[in-house]
Amino acid sequence: MAENITYYVALPFVRNEEGDLVAGEARDYQQANTAIRGARSMAAVNAGAIAFSRTGDPNIGEFQPAQILARFGEISDQVE
């Protein structure tokens, strides 16, 4: 029986030495609104950040595509 769980994540984007936007260290949250606040805070000290959620069954490693909840600042072109 599938046990779907939703994870809420904030992910900052930073500029590397070449000036390219790269993902920083993600942080997990228990609720969507706190992930959004976390992303907003991350964007204040980094190039940008996103908040997103993923739902799936961690026991079998199957997840639905991530759903973007919010975007702040500069975001990598690869984020969709």
ABEGO torsion letter per residue (X at the ends): XBBBBBBBBBBBBBBBAAGBBBBBBBBBBABAAAAAAAAAAAAAABABBBBBBBBEBAAAGBBBBBBBABBBEBBBAABX
